[in-house]
Amino acid sequence: MTSTSLVRSSGAVRSRPAPPASAVAALAPASTAASTEAPAQPHAAARNTAQPFDSGWFEGIRINLSAAERRVATLPGRRSVKKDAQAGWLLKAITCIDLTTLNGDDTAERVRRLCAKAVTPVRADLLAALGFADRTLHTGAVCVYHRFVSTAVEALAGTGIPVAAVSTGFPAGLIPHELKLKEIEASVRDGAAEIDIVITREHVLTGQWQKLYDEMRDFRSAAGDAHVKAILATGELKTLRNVAKASMVCMVAGADFIKTSTGKEGVNATPLVTLVMLRMIRQYEARTGFRVGYKPAGGVSTAKTALDYQVLMKEELGRAWLEPDLFRIGASTLLADIERQLEHHVTGRYSAFNRHPIG
């Protein structure tokens, strides 16, 4: 099935550039088609560069809903990784988790415990049984409110794990624009290497695409060298066409990642929304050569669901999008279920969730 059967755009596209060969092999999914291609070198992808605003990027976008629904319906039947291969894919998924705590009762001690789990996400005895005793394994990032950025940066010093800060009036994004920029700048000063911003949903719902573009450009500028993930809050955008257009506008304005949700909406990440956003990423890469990352957040809480997202990433965008450089999963409880599944693979028994604390 080609992308045009689901998403049609008036913009001309060229063939996708070949992905660069990797110089360093990361944790690769075992015994699957995904492992036959060279994995992306961590942090090797050229950073997305903003393009001039032009409504031609998005005005012709249409969504074939029935085709999209049929494509998503095939996912459960296509996920065939089992046993050792499944364990390999789940270990890879851990490296793509943005381990998150975004609760009103967060404390500095809770954040420190979360960081400790990010550094050692799986028990040493399980890693040894899986043949990974001599490998470094950690999550993709730790994601917190601005208040706890410095705490997390201190706790993760020397580990290579970046701190991501939710920003711009998360989760509603309805504070004044100037305060949004100041919040981004403050998080970067405190050491955040990634900023998860929330867009103003009103710009999408009222078709004010220039305002959305300008807002995203300002966010990217305020973040400086920190990578920016644009949270679309897809559950509040009403239509898949709005999701597609918002995705494209944010990428054109320079977003490094596009992200589904804050996790606070009534509907968060879904396979259907994911498919539409991935097709936009594919079109953007075809036109510009820049690879933009993708982050589902909210509702990705089981190992089975994580595998479905990994398969969709691999099939739609290719092997490079199985790496944390281009794929993150925003989650708080997912890691516990993955560790349970790995323990079952090793011992044949499922353990209780309370044996796998997060923070």
C-alpha positions as a printed Julia matrix, in Angstrom:
359×3 Matrix{Float64}:
   0.0     0.0    0.0
   1.45    3.37  -0.91
   1.22    6.46   1.22
  -1.05    8.16  -1.3
  -3.82    5.66  -0.56
  -4.1     7.11   2.94
  -2.76   10.64   2.75
  -2.85   12.81  -0.36
  -1.02   16.09  -0.65
  -0.64   18.61  -3.42
   3.09   19.03  -2.74
   5.54   17.38  -5.1
   7.82   14.77  -3.55
  11.05   13.14  -4.55
  12.37    9.69  -3.74
  13.46    9.12  -0.15
  17.2     9.5    0.43
  19.01    6.34   1.47
  19.66    6.17   5.23
  23.29    6.5    6.26
  25.21    3.37   7.26
  25.8     3.04  10.99
  29.27    3.24  12.43
  28.23    1.86  15.8
  25.7    -0.94  16.27
  23.24   -0.33  19.1
  20.97   -2.9   20.73
  19.31   -4.44  17.67
  16.1    -6.49  17.62
  17.12  -10.09  17.37
  16.15  -12.59  14.66
  13.84  -10.27  12.77
  13.78   -8.5    9.43
  14.53   -5.28  11.28
  17.99   -6.52  12.22
  19.04   -7.02   8.61
  19.37   -3.28   8.02
  22.11   -1.12   9.54
  20.82    0.67  12.66
  21.13    4.43  12.88
  24.14    5.82  14.69
  22.88    7.51  17.88
  22.57   11.28  17.43
  23.97   11.09  13.9
  20.9    12.34  12.06
  21.09   15.87  10.73
  18.83   18.13  12.79
  15.67   19.34  11.09
  15.9    22.85   9.65
  12.85   25.1    9.39
  11.44   25.74   5.92
   9.76   28.99   4.79
   6.04   29.06   5.49
   4.05   27.98   2.43
   0.47   26.73   2.58
   1.32   24.38  -0.27
   2.92   22.1    2.3
  -0.45   21.2    3.79
  -3.46   22.74   2.06
  -4.01   19.75  -0.23
  -3.82   17.09   2.48
  -6.7    14.62   2.54
  -7.14   11.47   4.65
  -8.67    8.24   3.33
 -10.17    7.11   6.62
 -11.31    3.66   5.53
  -7.88    2.85   4.07
  -6.17    4.07   7.23
  -8.46    1.96   9.41
  -7.79   -1.12   7.28
  -4.04   -0.58   7.56
  -4.16   -0.27  11.34
  -6.4    -3.35  11.62
  -3.61   -5.48  10.13
  -1.16   -4.67  12.93
  -2.01   -7.45  15.44
  -1.65  -10.12  12.74
   1.68   -8.72  11.54
   3.41   -8.73  14.91
   5.04  -12.16  14.79
   8.18  -11.71  16.91
   8.36  -14.39  19.59
  10.69  -15.72  22.28
  14.3   -14.5   21.9
  13.33  -12.14  19.09
  10.59  -10.6   21.22
  13.02  -10.14  24.1
  15.38   -8.35  21.72
  12.65   -6.0   20.53
  11.6    -5.26  24.12
  15.18   -4.45  25.12
  15.28   -2.06  22.18
  11.98   -0.52  23.31
  13.51    0.27  26.71
  16.18    2.4   25.03
  13.39    4.46  23.44
  11.35    5.16  26.58
  11.08    8.71  27.92
  10.6     7.6   31.53
   8.11   10.11  32.84
   6.63   11.52  36.01
   4.22   14.42  35.56
   2.06   14.35  38.66
   0.91   17.09  40.97
   2.43   15.26  43.95
   5.9    14.8   42.4
   8.81   15.35  44.78
  12.55   15.63  44.32
  13.02   12.21  45.92
  10.54   10.62  43.52
  12.42   12.14  40.58
  15.72   10.78  41.93
  14.21    7.3   42.2
  12.9     7.62  38.64
  16.37    8.57  37.45
  17.86    5.56  39.24
  15.4     3.33  37.41
  16.27    5.0   34.1
  19.94    4.15  34.67
  19.18    0.53  35.64
  15.85   -0.29  33.98
  16.2    -4.09  34.17
  17.57   -6.23  36.99
  21.14   -7.39  36.49
  20.24  -11.08  36.84
  17.71  -10.81  34.01
  20.19   -9.03  31.75
  22.79  -11.72  32.49
  20.31  -14.47  31.63
  19.52  -12.66  28.36
  23.2   -12.37  27.45
  23.38   -8.61  28.08
  25.48   -8.57  31.24
  28.27   -6.66  29.5
  26.01   -4.18  27.68
  24.93   -0.74  28.77
  21.15   -0.42  28.83
  19.22    2.66  29.87
  16.1     4.56  28.88
  16.06    7.2   26.18
  15.44   10.12  28.57
  13.78   11.16  31.81
  10.87   13.57  31.39
   9.81   15.92  34.2
   8.3    19.32  34.91
  10.63   22.33  34.85
  10.75   22.44  38.66
  12.64   19.12  38.71
  14.99   19.58  35.74
  18.02   20.47  37.85
  17.28   17.57  40.22
  17.16   15.12  37.32
  20.25   16.57  35.65
  22.21   16.11  38.89
  20.93   12.56  39.39
  21.81   11.56  35.81
  25.24   13.2   35.66
  27.71   11.01  33.77
  25.09    8.51  32.53
  24.5     9.98  29.07
  20.74   10.05  29.7
  19.2    13.39  28.66
  16.58   15.23  30.68
  13.42   16.29  28.86
  11.27   19.08  30.28
   7.6    19.59  29.49
   7.08   23.25  28.79
   4.96   26.11  27.4
   2.23   25.83  30.0
   1.95   22.03  29.84
  -0.58   20.47  29.48
  -3.11   23.08  28.27
  -0.63   25.53  26.77
  -2.8    28.55  27.54
  -0.35   30.79  29.35
   0.94   33.96  27.6
   3.35   33.34  24.74
   6.14   35.34  26.37
   5.94   33.15  29.48
   6.13   30.03  27.3
   9.42   31.22  25.84
  10.79   32.11  29.27
   9.87   28.65  30.57
  11.74   27.0   27.7
  14.79   29.19  28.28
  14.73   28.45  32.03
  14.63   24.68  31.46
  17.53   24.87  29.02
  19.55   26.9   31.54
  18.87   24.22  34.17
  20.28   21.57  31.84
  17.34   20.15  29.86
  18.6    18.7   26.57
  15.07   18.18  25.22
  11.95   20.33  25.48
   8.46   18.87  25.02
   6.29   21.85  24.06
   2.51   21.96  23.67
   1.01   23.77  20.71
  -1.94   26.13  20.96
  -4.79   23.87  19.84
  -6.91   26.89  18.92
  -4.58   27.64  16.0
  -5.37   24.22  14.53
  -9.09   24.21  15.28
  -9.54   27.61  13.64
  -7.18   27.01  10.72
  -4.65   29.67  11.74
  -1.68   27.83  10.29
   0.61   30.85  10.04
   0.16   31.44  13.78
   0.96   27.81  14.52
   4.08   28.05  12.33
   5.23   31.28  14.01
   4.63   29.81  17.47
   6.64   26.7   16.66
   9.48   28.77  15.18
   9.64   30.83  18.39
   9.74   27.68  20.52
  12.55   26.21  18.43
  14.53   29.45  18.65
  14.1    29.7   22.44
  15.28   26.11  22.89
  18.63   26.75  21.2
  20.58   23.49  21.0
  17.94   21.54  22.95
  15.83   19.32  20.73
  12.14   20.19  20.58
   9.26   17.72  20.62
   5.98   19.29  19.48
   3.0    17.86  21.39
  -0.09   18.09  19.2
  -2.67   16.83  21.75
  -4.24   14.84  18.92
  -7.25   13.83  21.0
  -8.34   17.49  21.0
  -7.77   18.24  17.29
 -11.11   16.69  16.22
 -10.09   15.26  12.81
  -7.25   13.23  11.31
  -6.88   15.92   8.67
  -6.16   18.45  11.42
  -3.62   16.03  12.89
  -1.91   15.67   9.52
  -1.8    19.42   8.88
  -0.57   20.24  12.39
   2.14   17.6   12.05
   3.35   19.06   8.77
   3.27   22.69   9.94
   5.27   21.87  13.08
   7.89   20.01  11.05
   8.12   22.83   8.5
   8.68   25.22  11.42
  11.6    23.14  12.7
  10.28   20.58  15.21
  12.76   17.76  15.89
   9.98   15.37  16.96
   6.23   15.35  16.68
   4.41   13.85  19.65
   0.82   12.71  20.01
  -0.29   13.8   23.44
   0.38   15.18  26.87
  -1.1    12.04  28.42
  -3.68   14.25  30.11
  -6.29   14.29  27.31
  -9.3    11.98  27.2
  -7.84   10.25  24.11
  -4.08   10.02  23.73
  -1.84    7.97  21.41
  -3.67    5.59  19.06
  -2.43    3.49  16.12
  -4.69    5.43  13.73
  -3.3     8.82  14.72
   0.19    7.34  14.68
  -0.22    6.13  11.1
  -1.26    9.59   9.9
   1.64   11.27  11.7
   4.15    8.76  10.35
   2.94    9.35   6.8
   3.51   13.07   7.32
   7.04   12.36   8.56
   7.64   10.25   5.46
   6.4    12.99   3.14
   8.48   15.6    4.92
  11.64   13.51   4.61
  10.94   12.92   0.93
  10.69   16.66   0.27
  13.54   17.88   2.48
  15.83   14.98   3.3
  15.41   15.72   7.04
  14.33   12.96   9.39
  11.9    13.98  12.12
  11.29   11.8   15.14
   8.01   10.48  16.51
   6.8    10.05  20.09
   3.52    8.39  21.13
   2.52    9.29  24.68
  -0.4     8.35  26.88
  -1.87    4.86  26.9
   1.27    2.98  25.83
   1.46    0.92  29.0
   1.99   -2.71  27.91
   4.82   -4.53  26.2
   2.4    -5.79  23.55
   1.37   -2.24  22.66
   5.01   -1.14  22.49
   5.73   -3.97  20.04
   2.83   -2.87  17.84
   4.24    0.66  17.69
   7.73   -0.65  16.91
   6.39   -2.75  14.03
   4.46    0.21  12.65
   7.57    2.41  12.86
   9.67   -0.2   11.07
   7.13   -0.81   8.3
   6.24    2.83   7.68
   9.57    4.61   8.14
  12.34    2.0    8.25
  14.98    0.64  10.59
  16.38    4.05  11.55
  13.14    4.88  13.37
  13.65    2.08  15.88
  16.43    4.08  17.53
  16.01    6.64  20.34
  17.37    9.31  18.02
  14.07    9.17  16.09
  11.62    7.22  18.26
  10.57    7.76  21.86
   7.69    6.38  23.9
   6.36    8.64  26.64
   5.51    6.28  29.49
   5.51    5.74  33.22
   4.22    2.16  33.71
   5.38    0.6   30.43
   8.84   -0.22  31.77
   7.4    -2.34  34.59
   5.42   -4.47  32.13
   8.42   -4.9   29.82
  10.54   -6.05  32.75
   7.78   -8.5   33.72
   7.73   -9.89  30.18
  11.5   -10.28  30.17
  11.36  -12.09  33.52
   8.7   -14.41  32.11
  10.93  -15.1   29.11
  13.79  -16.07  31.44
  11.91  -17.95  34.18
   8.58  -18.94  32.64
   6.74  -17.13  35.43
   5.03  -13.73  35.63
   5.85  -11.56  38.6
   3.68   -8.97  40.33
   3.91   -5.34  39.24
   4.94   -4.29  42.75
   8.22   -6.17  42.24
   9.16   -3.68  39.5
   8.9    -0.22  41.1
   9.5     2.88  39.02
   9.65    5.88  41.34
